[in-house]
């Protein structure tokens, strides 16, 4: 039951994330055009450039990633304090309700705000579900469980693509039936406009029903219960969460600096502000764990420094490994449905098929990556995933500039390679932390990586605007716009090939107690 609930939680988590990849461009274009129409003078056309849409897409995506990072710490803390199951229930309820509310917005800023709040629950559900499953299932099953975790999340992307296809096919019939039922025509037009993106967002409330299953049937982790019974969970203090809220101001500063404005800020100011924002987030998000370890050391008479330094070091290590993977995904791979929509001029079903091909590849990739980690070792597998992801991204973006069958094959391979990390990370991150801080530690590690990815998502939008045309480099012509932006962001995998050698090899070792 624990595995079933966690897999369903990740499935819907993936669906909530995937819905914006599919309809985000449509939603932002719709909202910005409404705003432009309201401010346009009589007789003038209300137009919005593709560059502006891309930047707003990046801003909303960045806000989502920051929310997930914050939620990973908040709900991870809650999972270590009150238990994995109760905290997971709250996280699912949060992302379900606020994703549904995204269908009611009237501006891009409102959409970004609600996506941020929904992401709090999504970030928390990942860390809590991983901790619960890895603590309940035996060590020999960890690799397969990690693969299932990654596959379930990407099955959610596949699900939302299928729902989008059904919605497009039935939209006209839904409008007719709603009118026959007496629904005002203004409401119908509002709901079904621009491909019915509002309806698809509202479908996001469905996972709220899962919370009843979790609370009624899912057992708590015995490892956590043992920590609670010996009093270890009492060292968590609610007041420490104020530091997390303060830490969220750092990423908020980064988004503010890179958000669209009539007069862009100086590059040096944005660079300095970005570094400052990352420092603020790091200090704020790690504060609860540092304080917990110090209290625990004081209660047991241990040397606090000997406990704080390795724990904090592994949290930062996990953040770096996750950040590289997430930056590659959100800075490059997640833009494929948006790009497909752009090159076909909004052709029906294009985004859905692109998203579903990417998700299908990701399901295969996550399972294979987890099994490879158990076979070849954690570090060499990470290197292999980086090489494959970089190669598939360059091949996708620079050799497929038309939407056809080859485009979808390349999308499948790109999804499989770049998402394979999400089978590797659930295997490796729990092995870095002991039970008392596992949910918070891996929640910080995986989700703080989303802040790094948020910075990348913001840059992708700016790169799209900067490279509107093709670019010639060393005698080679590179396709501009989305392809060149995606290719540039995929170079982060070169950093990953070197960074992984700072991490310990944990193959064959049990979870730390």
LINPE-V312640 format. One record per residue. N is the residue number from 1. PHI is phi as a letter, one per 20 degrees, with the letter a starting at -180 (none if undefined). PSI is psi in radians with two decimals (NA if undefined). OMEGA is omega in whole degrees, -180 to 180 (* if undefined). Layout:
# LINPE-V312640
n: {N	N}
phi: {PHI	PHI}
psi: {PSI	PSI}
omega: {OMEGA	OMEGA}
This chain:
# LINPE-V312640
n: {1	2	3	4	5	6	7	8	9	10	11	12	13	14	15	16	17	18	19	20	21	22	23	24	25	26	27	28	29	30	31	32	33	34	35	36	37	38	39	40	41	42	43	44	45	46	47	48	49	50	51	52	53	54	55	56	57	58	59	60	61	62	63	64	65	66	67	68	69	70	71	72	73	74	75	76	77	78	79	80	81	82	83	84	85	86	87	88	89	90	91	92	93	94	95	96	97	98	99	100	101	102	103	104	105	106	107	108	109	110	111	112	113	114	115	116	117	118	119	120	121	122	123	124	125	126	127	128	129	130	131	132	133	134	135	136	137	138	139	140	141	142	143	144	145	146	147	148	149	150	151	152	153	154	155	156	157	158	159	160	161	162	163	164	165	166	167	168	169	170	171	172	173	174	175	176	177	178	179	180	181	182	183	184	185	186	187	188	189	190	191	192	193	194	195	196	197	198	199	200	201	202	203	204	205	206	207	208	209	210	211	212	213	214	215	216	217	218	219	220	221	222	223	224	225	226	227	228	229	230	231	232	233	234	235	236	237	238	239	240	241	242	243	244	245	246	247	248	249	250	251	252	253	254	255	256	257	258	259	260	261	262	263	264	265	266	267	268	269	270	271	272	273	274	275	276	277	278	279	280	281	282	283	284	285	286	287	288	289	290	291	292	293	294	295	296	297	298	299	300	301	302	303	304	305	306	307	308	309	310	311	312	313	314	315	316	317	318	319	320	321	322	323	324	325	326	327	328	329	330	331	332	333	334	335	336	337	338	339	340	341	342	343	344	345	346	347	348	349	350	351	352	353	354	355	356	357	358	359	360	361	362	363	364	365	366	367	368	369	370	371	372	373	374	375	376	377	378	379	380	381	382	383	384	385	386	387	388	389	390	391	392	393	394	395	396	397	398	399	400	401	402	403	404	405	406	407	408	409	410	411	412	413	414	415	416	417	418	419	420	421	422	423	424	425	426	427	428	429	430	431	432	433	434	435	436	437	438	439	440	441	442	443	444	445	446	447	448	449	450	451	452	453	454	455	456	457	458	459	460	461	462	463	464	465	466	467	468	469	470	471	472	473	474	475	476	477	478	479	480	481	482	483	484	485	486	487	488	489	490	491	492	493	494	495	496	497	498	499	500	501	502	503	504	505	506	507	508	509	510	511	512	513}
phi: {none	f	f	f	f	f	f	f	f	f	g	f	g	f	f	f	f	f	f	f	f	e	d	g	f	f	f	f	f	f	f	f	f	f	f	f	f	f	e	f	f	g	n	e	e	e	d	c	f	f	f	f	f	f	f	f	g	f	f	f	f	f	f	f	f	f	f	f	f	f	f	f	f	f	f	f	g	f	f	f	e	d	o	f	f	f	f	f	g	f	f	f	f	f	f	f	f	e	f	g	f	f	f	d	f	c	b	f	f	f	f	f	f	f	f	f	f	f	f	g	f	f	f	f	f	f	f	f	f	f	g	f	f	f	e	e	e	f	g	f	e	f	f	f	f	f	f	f	g	f	f	f	f	f	f	f	f	f	f	f	f	f	f	f	f	f	f	f	f	d	f	f	f	f	f	f	f	f	f	f	e	n	f	g	f	f	f	f	f	f	f	e	f	l	m	m	f	f	f	f	f	f	f	f	f	g	f	g	f	f	f	f	f	f	f	e	c	e	f	f	f	f	f	f	f	f	f	f	f	e	n	f	f	f	f	f	c	f	f	f	f	f	f	f	f	f	f	f	f	f	f	f	f	f	f	f	f	d	f	f	b	f	c	g	f	f	f	f	f	f	f	f	f	f	f	f	f	f	f	g	f	f	f	f	f	e	g	g	f	f	f	f	f	f	f	f	f	f	f	d	m	e	f	f	f	f	e	f	f	f	f	f	f	f	f	f	f	f	f	f	f	f	f	f	f	f	f	f	f	e	e	c	f	f	e	f	g	f	f	g	f	f	f	d	m	n	g	f	m	f	f	f	f	f	f	f	f	f	f	f	f	f	f	f	f	f	f	f	f	f	f	f	f	f	e	d	o	f	f	f	f	f	f	f	f	f	f	f	f	f	f	f	f	f	f	f	e	d	c	b	d	c	e	b	f	f	f	f	f	f	f	g	f	f	f	f	f	f	e	f	f	e	e	f	f	f	f	e	g	f	f	e	c	f	g	f	c	f	f	f	f	f	f	f	g	f	e	f	g	f	f	g	f	f	f	f	f	f	f	f	f	f	f	g	f	f	d	f	d	f	c	d	c	l	n	d	e	d	f	e	m	g	g	f	f	f	f	f	f	f	f	f	f	f	f	f	f	e	f	f	f	e	e	f	e	d	g	n	e	f	f	f	e}
psi: {-0.64	-0.77	-0.77	-0.79	-0.75	-0.72	-0.71	-0.69	-0.78	-0.63	-0.86	-0.55	-0.83	-0.66	-0.72	-0.63	-0.72	-0.47	-0.60	-0.57	-0.57	-0.74	0.03	-0.82	-0.75	-0.79	-0.81	-0.73	-0.74	-0.85	-0.72	-0.64	-0.65	-0.74	-0.71	-0.68	-0.64	-0.52	-0.10	2.57	2.83	2.28	-0.17	2.64	2.46	1.72	2.64	2.23	2.72	-0.60	-0.72	-0.72	-0.77	-0.72	-0.76	-0.65	-0.75	-0.68	-0.82	-0.70	-0.74	-0.73	-0.68	-0.80	-0.68	-0.71	-0.71	-0.67	-0.79	-0.75	-0.58	-0.66	-0.81	-0.90	-0.50	-0.76	-0.77	-0.67	-0.64	-0.39	-0.85	-0.06	2.62	-0.73	-0.84	-0.72	-0.65	-0.64	-0.80	-0.64	-0.73	-0.74	-0.67	-0.87	-0.48	-0.88	-0.75	-0.40	-0.74	-0.68	-0.36	-0.42	-0.06	0.05	2.84	0.07	2.80	-0.60	-0.69	-0.72	-0.78	-0.67	-0.81	-0.59	-0.61	-0.81	-0.74	-0.65	-0.44	-0.80	-0.65	-0.76	-0.68	-0.68	-0.65	-0.93	-0.65	-0.77	-0.71	-0.82	-0.77	-0.87	-0.78	-0.50	-0.43	-0.72	2.64	2.83	-0.64	-0.30	-0.01	-0.74	-0.80	-0.69	-0.73	-0.71	-0.71	-0.65	-0.89	-0.69	-0.68	-0.76	-0.72	-0.40	-0.51	-0.69	-0.74	-0.71	-0.80	-0.54	-0.73	-0.72	-0.68	-0.70	-0.77	-0.73	-0.77	-0.66	-0.45	0.07	-0.77	-0.75	-0.66	-0.71	-0.74	-0.80	-0.63	-0.70	-0.71	-0.49	-0.03	0.19	2.30	2.47	-0.59	-0.71	-0.75	-0.82	-0.68	-0.69	-0.66	-0.06	2.57	0.89	0.18	0.62	-0.52	-0.73	-0.71	-0.69	-0.75	-0.48	-0.28	-0.18	-0.24	-0.69	-0.23	-0.52	-0.43	-0.44	-0.54	-0.71	-0.80	-0.85	-0.59	-0.60	-0.22	2.20	2.66	2.72	2.20	-0.58	-0.77	-0.71	-0.62	-0.69	-0.70	-0.76	-0.51	0.14	0.10	-0.53	-0.27	-0.24	-0.15	2.36	2.28	-0.61	-0.39	-0.37	-0.31	-0.56	-0.59	-0.74	-0.75	-0.66	-0.54	-0.34	-0.46	-0.97	-0.58	-0.66	-0.72	-0.80	-0.72	-0.74	-0.56	-0.02	2.67	2.41	2.82	-0.63	1.81	2.56	2.82	2.55	-0.72	-0.64	-0.72	-0.70	-0.83	-0.75	-0.62	-0.79	-0.76	-0.70	-0.71	-0.67	-0.78	-0.78	-0.75	-0.83	-0.74	-0.74	-0.49	-0.24	-0.81	-0.66	-0.73	-0.78	-0.67	-0.84	-0.67	-0.73	-0.73	-0.70	-0.71	-0.63	-0.50	-0.10	0.26	2.89	2.01	-0.68	-0.63	-0.35	-0.67	-0.83	-0.87	-0.64	-0.83	-0.70	-0.71	-0.54	-0.77	-0.64	-0.81	-0.67	-0.69	-0.80	-0.72	-0.68	-0.68	-0.81	-0.79	-0.63	-0.69	-0.69	-0.94	-0.36	-0.30	-1.16	-0.63	-0.22	-0.07	-0.86	-0.66	-0.75	-0.74	-0.70	-0.67	-0.86	-0.29	0.03	0.56	0.47	2.47	2.42	-0.08	-0.88	-0.71	-0.79	-0.67	-0.77	-0.73	-0.67	-0.75	-0.75	-0.69	-0.75	-0.68	-0.66	-0.79	-0.79	-0.69	-0.71	-0.78	-0.67	-0.73	-0.75	-0.64	-0.64	-0.60	-0.46	-0.83	-0.17	2.71	-0.74	-0.83	-0.57	-0.72	-0.74	-0.80	-0.74	-0.66	-0.78	-0.81	-0.67	-0.76	-0.81	-0.74	-0.58	-0.79	-0.76	-0.70	-0.90	-0.51	-0.17	0.15	1.44	0.09	2.56	1.97	-2.92	-0.67	-0.63	-0.76	-0.62	-0.78	-0.62	-0.71	-0.82	-0.71	-0.76	-0.72	-0.70	-0.86	-0.52	-0.13	-0.46	-0.46	-0.01	-0.53	-0.74	-0.75	-0.39	-0.75	-0.78	-0.74	-0.41	-0.14	-0.30	2.55	2.88	-0.72	-0.49	0.27	-0.85	-0.76	-0.75	-0.88	-0.48	-0.74	-0.84	-0.91	-0.78	-0.45	-0.51	-0.45	-0.49	-0.77	-0.70	-0.57	-0.71	-0.73	-0.70	-0.65	-0.66	-0.54	-0.77	-0.72	-0.62	-0.66	-0.74	-0.68	-0.60	1.01	-0.62	3.04	2.70	2.35	2.18	2.08	0.71	-0.04	2.42	2.08	2.33	2.28	-3.02	-2.37	-0.74	-0.80	-0.63	-0.80	-0.70	-0.77	-0.79	-0.47	-0.22	-0.21	-0.44	-0.40	-0.62	-0.70	-0.63	-0.61	-0.67	-0.56	-0.41	-0.07	-0.21	2.58	2.63	2.20	0.18	2.30	0.02	2.54	2.87	2.39	2.43	NA}
omega: {178	179	-179	-179	-179	179	177	178	178	179	180	175	178	179	180	177	-176	-176	-179	176	-176	-174	-176	-180	180	-178	-179	178	179	-177	180	178	176	179	179	180	-179	-177	-178	176	-178	177	-180	-178	178	-178	179	-177	178	178	179	177	-179	-179	178	176	178	-180	180	177	179	177	176	-178	177	177	178	178	179	180	178	178	-177	-178	174	175	-179	179	177	-177	-174	179	-177	-171	-179	179	179	177	-179	-178	179	180	-179	-175	180	-175	-174	170	177	180	178	179	-178	-170	178	178	-180	179	177	178	179	-179	-180	175	178	-178	178	-178	176	180	-179	178	179	-177	-180	-175	-179	180	178	-180	-177	-176	-177	180	-178	-176	-177	-175	-176	-178	-171	-178	180	178	179	177	178	179	179	-180	-178	179	-179	171	176	175	178	-180	-177	174	178	178	178	178	179	-179	179	-177	-174	-174	-180	179	178	179	-180	-179	178	178	178	-180	177	177	-179	-176	178	178	-179	-180	-180	-177	-172	-178	176	175	178	-178	178	179	-179	176	-177	176	-179	179	-176	-179	178	179	-179	-177	178	177	-178	-175	-175	-167	-173	179	177	177	179	177	179	-180	176	176	179	-176	178	172	-176	-177	-179	-179	174	-178	-177	-177	179	-179	175	178	178	178	177	179	179	177	178	176	177	176	-180	-180	179	-177	-176	-179	179	176	-177	178	-177	178	179	-178	-178	179	178	-180	180	179	179	178	179	179	179	178	179	-180	-179	-179	-177	-175	179	-175	-179	-180	179	-180	179	-178	179	179	180	179	179	-178	-177	-179	-179	177	-175	-178	-179	178	-175	-173	179	179	180	179	-180	175	180	177	178	179	179	179	179	-178	179	180	-177	178	176	-179	-173	178	-177	-169	-176	-178	-176	177	178	179	178	178	-178	-173	178	-180	178	-180	-177	175	-178	-178	-178	-180	178	-179	-178	177	178	-179	179	176	-179	179	178	-176	-178	179	180	-179	179	179	178	178	178	-176	-174	-174	-174	-172	-180	177	179	178	180	-180	179	-180	-180	-179	178	-179	-179	179	179	180	-179	-170	-175	-178	180	-178	175	-179	179	-178	179	177	-179	176	178	177	177	-179	178	178	-179	-177	-175	179	-179	178	-176	164	180	-177	177	176	-170	-173	178	-179	-179	-170	175	-171	-173	-177	-173	-177	-180	-178	-180	175	175	-174	-178	-172	173	174	179	176	175	178	178	177	178	179	177	-179	179	178	179	177	177	180	-177	-177	-180	-179	179	-178	177	-178	180	178	180	178	-179	179	-176	180	-179	-179	-178	177	180	178	180	-178	-178	178	178	-179	174	176	-179	-180	179	-172	-174	-177	171	-174	177	174	-174	-179	176	-178	178	175	178	178	*}
